[in-house]
Amino acid sequence: MSLKCILINSQDKDRMQLWHHQSRRYHSEQQDFKKLTAEVMRVLEKDHSVLFEDVAGAAGRVERAEREMEYVETWTSPRACVRPEERVLELCLTFSLPAADCVEIISGIRSVKILKRAGGAKGMWTRDPKSSKVYIFNGTSGDSLHQFKSVRDFSNSSGLDSSSAVRLNIEWTGPGSAVYNNHLFYVTHDEDVQVVKFDLTGGFVTDVAMFPLASVSPVYSLSPGTVADLSADDEGLWLLFASSESEPNINLAKLDRASLDIEQIWDTRCPRENAEAAFVVCGVVYVAYNTRLPSRSRIQCVFDVNGMVLNEEAPLIYFPRRYGAHASLKYNPEEKQLYGWDDGYQIIYRLTMKRKLMVGKRA
């Protein structure tokens, strides 16, 4: 019996020694693994630091390249007809200038000024070409708008709360309004689209015209709040719209500024898909396109009601990088500037212009 107890105790002792041996080995292996892991982590942190510096450097190089591209795009554009004098009839188109005063098209963006940020992501701001007053529509609908005495007055203000409020009898819808010679032209819609003319001096509606459409649909696919977009200049009142939900292109109508009667309608052949905003200069429609994840806007479709500017020959104009996407673009013919609304930022684009030429037959 005592011999059996001695054998059991000996076996327990062997098992204890084996357990201690294995524990020391596991502990040693664990320490080695921790050292290896720490070393790998140090290498990864070093590699991450190097990679981060490389990415930051690449981002800086891309930003410099974009600035250089913007500079080149601002000062250069495709040359339509550069030739020696004696080869004019042989190589070039036959041109003649129109009799009207409005003979310019956009050739590039000269400079950009980010004035301030006042308002929400969607909105519109513009200056009356016939006065110094600035008008601001914040949001996508409302029964009032904000008025400032001048661009400087707006720039120096603390925000929209310091403006003069203009109350409207009929609610406006979408950032597609226009101001010309102390008159506001804006869009409202329920089941039908209506164009409203409002006297800003007297504070009353002077006319309302119903615009016949098969269905109410956004004119730009990237700006669902804009069911129609108005522009006003010396040539008249222009309305950009979609004739129906299935219509792939942007349509243009010229309205009589006094009576709001429709004078003529065109299919611009400019797609609604990926369009974010548009504006009219001297009877030429310029459509700005973007992507659903906002990047750099570009004007890549142009339509001239007089057929003097071909879309294929118009320069591709890129806007500088900004914050989001244009909710609206409004042209001021007196200043040759665009008033843009970008994610709540009010931006002024100064434009470079060149004379239109009448396209004739090739010699």
Contacts in CASP RR format, 6 or more apart in sequence:
PFRMAT RR
TARGET T0000
AUTHOR 0000-0000-0000
METHOD contacts of the structure
MODEL  1
MSLKCILINSQDKDRMQLWHHQSRRYHSEQQDFKKLTAEVMRVLEKDHSV
LFEDVAGAAGRVERAEREMEYVETWTSPRACVRPEERVLELCLTFSLPAA
DCVEIISGIRSVKILKRAGGAKGMWTRDPKSSKVYIFNGTSGDSLHQFKS
VRDFSNSSGLDSSSAVRLNIEWTGPGSAVYNNHLFYVTHDEDVQVVKFDL
TGGFVTDVAMFPLASVSPVYSLSPGTVADLSADDEGLWLLFASSESEPNI
NLAKLDRASLDIEQIWDTRCPRENAEAAFVVCGVVYVAYNTRLPSRSRIQ
CVFDVNGMVLNEEAPLIYFPRRYGAHASLKYNPEEKQLYGWDDGYQIIYR
LTMKRKLMVGKRA
66 296 0 8 1.000
66 321 0 8 1.000
69 318 0 8 1.000
70 109 0 8 1.000
70 318 0 8 1.000
70 320 0 8 1.000
73 108 0 8 1.000
73 109 0 8 1.000
73 317 0 8 1.000
73 318 0 8 1.000
74 108 0 8 1.000
74 109 0 8 1.000
74 110 0 8 1.000
74 111 0 8 1.000
74 352 0 8 1.000
77 107 0 8 1.000
77 108 0 8 1.000
77 315 0 8 1.000
78 313 0 8 1.000
78 315 0 8 1.000
80 313 0 8 1.000
80 357 0 8 1.000
81 91 0 8 1.000
81 92 0 8 1.000
81 93 0 8 1.000
83 91 0 8 1.000
83 92 0 8 1.000
89 363 0 8 1.000
90 363 0 8 1.000
91 363 0 8 1.000
92 363 0 8 1.000
93 357 0 8 1.000
93 359 0 8 1.000
93 360 0 8 1.000
93 361 0 8 1.000
93 362 0 8 1.000
93 363 0 8 1.000
94 360 0 8 1.000
94 361 0 8 1.000
94 362 0 8 1.000
94 363 0 8 1.000
95 357 0 8 1.000
95 358 0 8 1.000
95 359 0 8 1.000
95 360 0 8 1.000
96 357 0 8 1.000
96 358 0 8 1.000
96 360 0 8 1.000
97 103 0 8 1.000
97 355 0 8 1.000
97 356 0 8 1.000
97 357 0 8 1.000
97 358 0 8 1.000
98 306 0 8 1.000
98 308 0 8 1.000
98 356 0 8 1.000
98 358 0 8 1.000
101 234 0 8 1.000
102 233 0 8 1.000
102 234 0 8 1.000
102 235 0 8 1.000
102 282 0 8 1.000
102 283 0 8 1.000
103 282 0 8 1.000
103 355 0 8 1.000
103 356 0 8 1.000
104 281 0 8 1.000
104 282 0 8 1.000
104 353 0 8 1.000
104 354 0 8 1.000
104 355 0 8 1.000
104 356 0 8 1.000
105 281 0 8 1.000
105 282 0 8 1.000
105 284 0 8 1.000
105 302 0 8 1.000
105 304 0 8 1.000
105 309 0 8 1.000
105 314 0 8 1.000
105 353 0 8 1.000
105 354 0 8 1.000
105 355 0 8 1.000
105 356 0 8 1.000
106 281 0 8 1.000
106 284 0 8 1.000
106 286 0 8 1.000
106 299 0 8 1.000
106 317 0 8 1.000
106 351 0 8 1.000
106 352 0 8 1.000
106 353 0 8 1.000
107 315 0 8 1.000
107 352 0 8 1.000
107 353 0 8 1.000
107 354 0 8 1.000
108 315 0 8 1.000
108 317 0 8 1.000
108 351 0 8 1.000
108 352 0 8 1.000
109 317 0 8 1.000
109 318 0 8 1.000
109 319 0 8 1.000
109 320 0 8 1.000
109 349 0 8 1.000
109 350 0 8 1.000
109 351 0 8 1.000
109 352 0 8 1.000
110 350 0 8 1.000
110 351 0 8 1.000
110 352 0 8 1.000
111 349 0 8 1.000
111 350 0 8 1.000
112 320 0 8 1.000
112 347 0 8 1.000
112 348 0 8 1.000
112 349 0 8 1.000
112 350 0 8 1.000
113 347 0 8 1.000
113 348 0 8 1.000
113 350 0 8 1.000
114 345 0 8 1.000
114 346 0 8 1.000
114 347 0 8 1.000
115 151 0 8 1.000
115 154 0 8 1.000
115 155 0 8 1.000
115 345 0 8 1.000
115 346 0 8 1.000
115 347 0 8 1.000
115 348 0 8 1.000
116 154 0 8 1.000
116 155 0 8 1.000
116 159 0 8 1.000
116 345 0 8 1.000
116 346 0 8 1.000
117 344 0 8 1.000
117 345 0 8 1.000
117 346 0 8 1.000
118 136 0 8 1.000
118 138 0 8 1.000
118 154 0 8 1.000
118 157 0 8 1.000
118 159 0 8 1.000
118 160 0 8 1.000
118 344 0 8 1.000
118 346 0 8 1.000
119 138 0 8 1.000
119 139 0 8 1.000
119 160 0 8 1.000
119 344 0 8 1.000
120 138 0 8 1.000
120 139 0 8 1.000
120 343 0 8 1.000
120 344 0 8 1.000
121 327 0 8 1.000
121 343 0 8 1.000
121 344 0 8 1.000
122 139 0 8 1.000
122 140 0 8 1.000
122 174 0 8 1.000
122 175 0 8 1.000
122 225 0 8 1.000
122 327 0 8 1.000
122 341 0 8 1.000
123 136 0 8 1.000
123 137 0 8 1.000
123 138 0 8 1.000
123 139 0 8 1.000
123 140 0 8 1.000
123 174 0 8 1.000
123 175 0 8 1.000
123 327 0 8 1.000
123 328 0 8 1.000
123 341 0 8 1.000
123 344 0 8 1.000
124 136 0 8 1.000
124 137 0 8 1.000
124 174 0 8 1.000
124 175 0 8 1.000
124 176 0 8 1.000
124 177 0 8 1.000
124 327 0 8 1.000
124 328 0 8 1.000
124 330 0 8 1.000
124 341 0 8 1.000
125 134 0 8 1.000
125 135 0 8 1.000
125 136 0 8 1.000
125 137 0 8 1.000
125 328 0 8 1.000
125 330 0 8 1.000
125 339 0 8 1.000
125 340 0 8 1.000
125 341 0 8 1.000
125 346 0 8 1.000
126 134 0 8 1.000
126 135 0 8 1.000
126 177 0 8 1.000
126 178 0 8 1.000
126 179 0 8 1.000
126 330 0 8 1.000
126 332 0 8 1.000
126 339 0 8 1.000
127 133 0 8 1.000
127 134 0 8 1.000
127 135 0 8 1.000
127 151 0 8 1.000
127 179 0 8 1.000
127 332 0 8 1.000
127 335 0 8 1.000
127 339 0 8 1.000
128 134 0 8 1.000
128 135 0 8 1.000
128 179 0 8 1.000
128 180 0 8 1.000
128 181 0 8 1.000
128 182 0 8 1.000
129 180 0 8 1.000
129 181 0 8 1.000
129 233 0 8 1.000
129 332 0 8 1.000
129 333 0 8 1.000
129 334 0 8 1.000
129 335 0 8 1.000
130 180 0 8 1.000
130 181 0 8 1.000
130 182 0 8 1.000
130 334 0 8 1.000
131 181 0 8 1.000
131 182 0 8 1.000
132 149 0 8 1.000
132 150 0 8 1.000
132 151 0 8 1.000
133 147 0 8 1.000
133 148 0 8 1.000
133 149 0 8 1.000
133 150 0 8 1.000
133 179 0 8 1.000
133 200 0 8 1.000
134 147 0 8 1.000
134 148 0 8 1.000
134 149 0 8 1.000
134 150 0 8 1.000
134 151 0 8 1.000
134 153 0 8 1.000
134 154 0 8 1.000
135 145 0 8 1.000
135 146 0 8 1.000
135 147 0 8 1.000
135 148 0 8 1.000
135 166 0 8 1.000
135 177 0 8 1.000
135 179 0 8 1.000
135 184 0 8 1.000
136 145 0 8 1.000
136 146 0 8 1.000
136 147 0 8 1.000
136 148 0 8 1.000
136 154 0 8 1.000
136 160 0 8 1.000
136 163 0 8 1.000
136 346 0 8 1.000
137 145 0 8 1.000
137 146 0 8 1.000
137 172 0 8 1.000
137 174 0 8 1.000
137 175 0 8 1.000
137 176 0 8 1.000
137 177 0 8 1.000
138 146 0 8 1.000
138 160 0 8 1.000
139 174 0 8 1.000
139 175 0 8 1.000
140 173 0 8 1.000
140 174 0 8 1.000
140 175 0 8 1.000
140 225 0 8 1.000
141 171 0 8 1.000
141 172 0 8 1.000
141 173 0 8 1.000
141 174 0 8 1.000
142 168 0 8 1.000
142 171 0 8 1.000
142 172 0 8 1.000
142 173 0 8 1.000
143 167 0 8 1.000
143 168 0 8 1.000
143 170 0 8 1.000
143 171 0 8 1.000
143 172 0 8 1.000
144 165 0 8 1.000
144 166 0 8 1.000
144 167 0 8 1.000
144 168 0 8 1.000
145 165 0 8 1.000
145 166 0 8 1.000
145 168 0 8 1.000
145 172 0 8 1.000
145 177 0 8 1.000
145 184 0 8 1.000
146 160 0 8 1.000
146 163 0 8 1.000
146 164 0 8 1.000
146 165 0 8 1.000
146 166 0 8 1.000
147 163 0 8 1.000
147 164 0 8 1.000
147 165 0 8 1.000
147 166 0 8 1.000
147 200 0 8 1.000
148 154 0 8 1.000
148 157 0 8 1.000
148 163 0 8 1.000
148 164 0 8 1.000
151 348 0 8 1.000
154 163 0 8 1.000
154 346 0 8 1.000
157 163 0 8 1.000
166 184 0 8 1.000
166 200 0 8 1.000
166 203 0 8 1.000
168 186 0 8 1.000
168 196 0 8 1.000
168 198 0 8 1.000
168 205 0 8 1.000
169 198 0 8 1.000
169 204 0 8 1.000
169 205 0 8 1.000
170 188 0 8 1.000
170 194 0 8 1.000
170 196 0 8 1.000
170 205 0 8 1.000
170 208 0 8 1.000
171 188 0 8 1.000
172 186 0 8 1.000
172 187 0 8 1.000
172 188 0 8 1.000
172 196 0 8 1.000
173 187 0 8 1.000
173 188 0 8 1.000
173 189 0 8 1.000
173 225 0 8 1.000
173 227 0 8 1.000
174 187 0 8 1.000
174 225 0 8 1.000
174 226 0 8 1.000
174 227 0 8 1.000
175 223 0 8 1.000
175 225 0 8 1.000
175 226 0 8 1.000
175 327 0 8 1.000
175 328 0 8 1.000
175 341 0 8 1.000
176 186 0 8 1.000
176 187 0 8 1.000
176 226 0 8 1.000
176 228 0 8 1.000
176 229 0 8 1.000
176 230 0 8 1.000
176 328 0 8 1.000
177 184 0 8 1.000
177 185 0 8 1.000
177 186 0 8 1.000
177 187 0 8 1.000
177 230 0 8 1.000
178 184 0 8 1.000
178 185 0 8 1.000
178 186 0 8 1.000
178 230 0 8 1.000
178 231 0 8 1.000
178 232 0 8 1.000
178 237 0 8 1.000
178 330 0 8 1.000
179 185 0 8 1.000
179 200 0 8 1.000
179 232 0 8 1.000
180 232 0 8 1.000
180 233 0 8 1.000
180 237 0 8 1.000
180 257 0 8 1.000
182 199 0 8 1.000
182 200 0 8 1.000
182 201 0 8 1.000
183 197 0 8 1.000
183 198 0 8 1.000
183 199 0 8 1.000
183 200 0 8 1.000
183 206 0 8 1.000
183 257 0 8 1.000
184 196 0 8 1.000
184 197 0 8 1.000
184 198 0 8 1.000
184 200 0 8 1.000
185 195 0 8 1.000
185 196 0 8 1.000
185 197 0 8 1.000
185 198 0 8 1.000
185 230 0 8 1.000
185 232 0 8 1.000
185 237 0 8 1.000
185 257 0 8 1.000
186 195 0 8 1.000
186 196 0 8 1.000
186 198 0 8 1.000
186 230 0 8 1.000
187 193 0 8 1.000
187 194 0 8 1.000
187 195 0 8 1.000
187 196 0 8 1.000
187 227 0 8 1.000
187 228 0 8 1.000
187 229 0 8 1.000
187 230 0 8 1.000
188 194 0 8 1.000
188 196 0 8 1.000
189 216 0 8 1.000
189 227 0 8 1.000
189 228 0 8 1.000
191 216 0 8 1.000
192 210 0 8 1.000
192 211 0 8 1.000
192 212 0 8 1.000
192 213 0 8 1.000
192 216 0 8 1.000
193 210 0 8 1.000
193 211 0 8 1.000
193 213 0 8 1.000
193 216 0 8 1.000
193 227 0 8 1.000
193 228 0 8 1.000
193 241 0 8 1.000
194 208 0 8 1.000
194 209 0 8 1.000
194 210 0 8 1.000
194 211 0 8 1.000
195 208 0 8 1.000
195 209 0 8 1.000
195 211 0 8 1.000
195 228 0 8 1.000
195 230 0 8 1.000
195 239 0 8 1.000
195 255 0 8 1.000
195 260 0 8 1.000
196 205 0 8 1.000
196 207 0 8 1.000
196 208 0 8 1.000
197 205 0 8 1.000
197 206 0 8 1.000
197 207 0 8 1.000
197 208 0 8 1.000
197 260 0 8 1.000
198 204 0 8 1.000
198 205 0 8 1.000
198 206 0 8 1.000
199 205 0 8 1.000
199 206 0 8 1.000
207 259 0 8 1.000
207 260 0 8 1.000
208 260 0 8 1.000
209 255 0 8 1.000
209 260 0 8 1.000
209 261 0 8 1.000
211 228 0 8 1.000
211 239 0 8 1.000
211 241 0 8 1.000
211 253 0 8 1.000
211 262 0 8 1.000
213 241 0 8 1.000
213 242 0 8 1.000
213 243 0 8 1.000
213 244 0 8 1.000
214 243 0 8 1.000
214 244 0 8 1.000
214 245 0 8 1.000
215 244 0 8 1.000
215 245 0 8 1.000
216 227 0 8 1.000
217 227 0 8 1.000
217 242 0 8 1.000
217 244 0 8 1.000
217 245 0 8 1.000
217 247 0 8 1.000
218 224 0 8 1.000
218 225 0 8 1.000
218 226 0 8 1.000
218 227 0 8 1.000
218 242 0 8 1.000
218 272 0 8 1.000
219 226 0 8 1.000
219 227 0 8 1.000
219 228 0 8 1.000
219 229 0 8 1.000
219 240 0 8 1.000
219 241 0 8 1.000
219 242 0 8 1.000
219 250 0 8 1.000
219 272 0 8 1.000
219 275 0 8 1.000
219 278 0 8 1.000
220 226 0 8 1.000
220 229 0 8 1.000
220 250 0 8 1.000
220 272 0 8 1.000
220 275 0 8 1.000
220 276 0 8 1.000
220 277 0 8 1.000
220 278 0 8 1.000
221 272 0 8 1.000
221 273 0 8 1.000
221 274 0 8 1.000
221 275 0 8 1.000
222 274 0 8 1.000
222 275 0 8 1.000
222 276 0 8 1.000
222 290 0 8 1.000
222 292 0 8 1.000
222 325 0 8 1.000
223 275 0 8 1.000
223 276 0 8 1.000
223 277 0 8 1.000
223 325 0 8 1.000
223 326 0 8 1.000
223 327 0 8 1.000
223 328 0 8 1.000
226 277 0 8 1.000
226 327 0 8 1.000
226 328 0 8 1.000
227 241 0 8 1.000
228 239 0 8 1.000
228 240 0 8 1.000
228 241 0 8 1.000
229 239 0 8 1.000
229 240 0 8 1.000
229 241 0 8 1.000
229 277 0 8 1.000
229 278 0 8 1.000
229 328 0 8 1.000
230 237 0 8 1.000
230 238 0 8 1.000
230 239 0 8 1.000
230 240 0 8 1.000
231 237 0 8 1.000
231 238 0 8 1.000
231 240 0 8 1.000
231 279 0 8 1.000
231 280 0 8 1.000
231 330 0 8 1.000
231 331 0 8 1.000
232 238 0 8 1.000
232 257 0 8 1.000
233 280 0 8 1.000
233 281 0 8 1.000
233 282 0 8 1.000
233 331 0 8 1.000
233 333 0 8 1.000
234 333 0 8 1.000
235 254 0 8 1.000
235 282 0 8 1.000
235 283 0 8 1.000
236 254 0 8 1.000
236 255 0 8 1.000
236 256 0 8 1.000
236 257 0 8 1.000
237 254 0 8 1.000
237 255 0 8 1.000
237 256 0 8 1.000
237 257 0 8 1.000
237 260 0 8 1.000
238 252 0 8 1.000
238 253 0 8 1.000
238 254 0 8 1.000
238 255 0 8 1.000
238 280 0 8 1.000
238 283 0 8 1.000
238 285 0 8 1.000
239 252 0 8 1.000
239 253 0 8 1.000
239 254 0 8 1.000
239 255 0 8 1.000
240 250 0 8 1.000
240 251 0 8 1.000
240 252 0 8 1.000
240 278 0 8 1.000
240 280 0 8 1.000
240 285 0 8 1.000
241 250 0 8 1.000
241 251 0 8 1.000
241 252 0 8 1.000
241 253 0 8 1.000
242 250 0 8 1.000
242 251 0 8 1.000
242 272 0 8 1.000
243 251 0 8 1.000
247 272 0 8 1.000
248 271 0 8 1.000
248 272 0 8 1.000
248 273 0 8 1.000
249 267 0 8 1.000
249 268 0 8 1.000
249 269 0 8 1.000
249 270 0 8 1.000
249 271 0 8 1.000
249 272 0 8 1.000
250 268 0 8 1.000
250 270 0 8 1.000
250 271 0 8 1.000
250 272 0 8 1.000
250 275 0 8 1.000
250 278 0 8 1.000
250 285 0 8 1.000
250 287 0 8 1.000
251 265 0 8 1.000
251 266 0 8 1.000
251 267 0 8 1.000
251 268 0 8 1.000
252 265 0 8 1.000
252 266 0 8 1.000
252 268 0 8 1.000
252 280 0 8 1.000
252 285 0 8 1.000
252 303 0 8 1.000
252 305 0 8 1.000
253 262 0 8 1.000
253 263 0 8 1.000
253 264 0 8 1.000
253 265 0 8 1.000
253 266 0 8 1.000
254 262 0 8 1.000
254 263 0 8 1.000
254 264 0 8 1.000
254 265 0 8 1.000
254 305 0 8 1.000
255 261 0 8 1.000
255 262 0 8 1.000
255 263 0 8 1.000
256 263 0 8 1.000
264 305 0 8 1.000
266 303 0 8 1.000
266 305 0 8 1.000
268 285 0 8 1.000
268 287 0 8 1.000
268 301 0 8 1.000
268 303 0 8 1.000
269 301 0 8 1.000
269 303 0 8 1.000
269 311 0 8 1.000
270 278 0 8 1.000
270 285 0 8 1.000
270 287 0 8 1.000
270 301 0 8 1.000
270 302 0 8 1.000
270 303 0 8 1.000
270 311 0 8 1.000
271 301 0 8 1.000
274 289 0 8 1.000
274 290 0 8 1.000
274 291 0 8 1.000
274 292 0 8 1.000
275 287 0 8 1.000
275 288 0 8 1.000
275 289 0 8 1.000
275 301 0 8 1.000
276 288 0 8 1.000
276 289 0 8 1.000
276 290 0 8 1.000
276 297 0 8 1.000
276 325 0 8 1.000
276 326 0 8 1.000
276 327 0 8 1.000
277 287 0 8 1.000
277 288 0 8 1.000
277 297 0 8 1.000
277 326 0 8 1.000
277 327 0 8 1.000
277 328 0 8 1.000
277 329 0 8 1.000
278 285 0 8 1.000
278 286 0 8 1.000
278 287 0 8 1.000
278 288 0 8 1.000
278 329 0 8 1.000
279 285 0 8 1.000
279 286 0 8 1.000
279 329 0 8 1.000
279 330 0 8 1.000
279 331 0 8 1.000
279 338 0 8 1.000
280 286 0 8 1.000
280 331 0 8 1.000
281 331 0 8 1.000
281 333 0 8 1.000
282 333 0 8 1.000
282 356 0 8 1.000
283 304 0 8 1.000
283 305 0 8 1.000
283 306 0 8 1.000
284 302 0 8 1.000
284 303 0 8 1.000
284 304 0 8 1.000
284 305 0 8 1.000
284 309 0 8 1.000
285 301 0 8 1.000
285 302 0 8 1.000
285 303 0 8 1.000
285 304 0 8 1.000
285 305 0 8 1.000
286 299 0 8 1.000
286 301 0 8 1.000
286 302 0 8 1.000
286 317 0 8 1.000
287 299 0 8 1.000
287 300 0 8 1.000
287 301 0 8 1.000
287 302 0 8 1.000
287 303 0 8 1.000
288 297 0 8 1.000
288 298 0 8 1.000
288 299 0 8 1.000
288 319 0 8 1.000
288 326 0 8 1.000
288 329 0 8 1.000
289 297 0 8 1.000
289 298 0 8 1.000
289 299 0 8 1.000
289 300 0 8 1.000
289 301 0 8 1.000
290 296 0 8 1.000
290 297 0 8 1.000
290 298 0 8 1.000
290 325 0 8 1.000
290 326 0 8 1.000
294 324 0 8 1.000
294 325 0 8 1.000
296 318 0 8 1.000
296 319 0 8 1.000
296 320 0 8 1.000
296 321 0 8 1.000
297 318 0 8 1.000
297 319 0 8 1.000
297 322 0 8 1.000
297 325 0 8 1.000
297 326 0 8 1.000
298 316 0 8 1.000
298 317 0 8 1.000
298 318 0 8 1.000
298 319 0 8 1.000
299 316 0 8 1.000
299 317 0 8 1.000
299 319 0 8 1.000
300 316 0 8 1.000
301 311 0 8 1.000
302 309 0 8 1.000
302 311 0 8 1.000
302 314 0 8 1.000
303 311 0 8 1.000
304 310 0 8 1.000
304 356 0 8 1.000
307 359 0 8 1.000
308 356 0 8 1.000
308 357 0 8 1.000
308 358 0 8 1.000
308 359 0 8 1.000
309 356 0 8 1.000
309 359 0 8 1.000
310 359 0 8 1.000
319 326 0 8 1.000
319 349 0 8 1.000
322 342 0 8 1.000
322 343 0 8 1.000
322 345 0 8 1.000
322 347 0 8 1.000
323 342 0 8 1.000
323 343 0 8 1.000
323 344 0 8 1.000
323 345 0 8 1.000
324 342 0 8 1.000
324 343 0 8 1.000
325 342 0 8 1.000
325 343 0 8 1.000
326 340 0 8 1.000
326 341 0 8 1.000
326 342 0 8 1.000
327 341 0 8 1.000
327 342 0 8 1.000
327 343 0 8 1.000
327 344 0 8 1.000
328 340 0 8 1.000
328 341 0 8 1.000
329 338 0 8 1.000
329 339 0 8 1.000
329 340 0 8 1.000
330 338 0 8 1.000
330 339 0 8 1.000
330 340 0 8 1.000
331 337 0 8 1.000
331 338 0 8 1.000
331 339 0 8 1.000
332 338 0 8 1.000
332 339 0 8 1.000
336 350 0 8 1.000
336 351 0 8 1.000
336 353 0 8 1.000
337 348 0 8 1.000
337 349 0 8 1.000
337 350 0 8 1.000
337 351 0 8 1.000
338 348 0 8 1.000
338 349 0 8 1.000
338 351 0 8 1.000
339 346 0 8 1.000
339 347 0 8 1.000
339 348 0 8 1.000
340 346 0 8 1.000
340 347 0 8 1.000
340 348 0 8 1.000
340 349 0 8 1.000
341 347 0 8 1.000
END
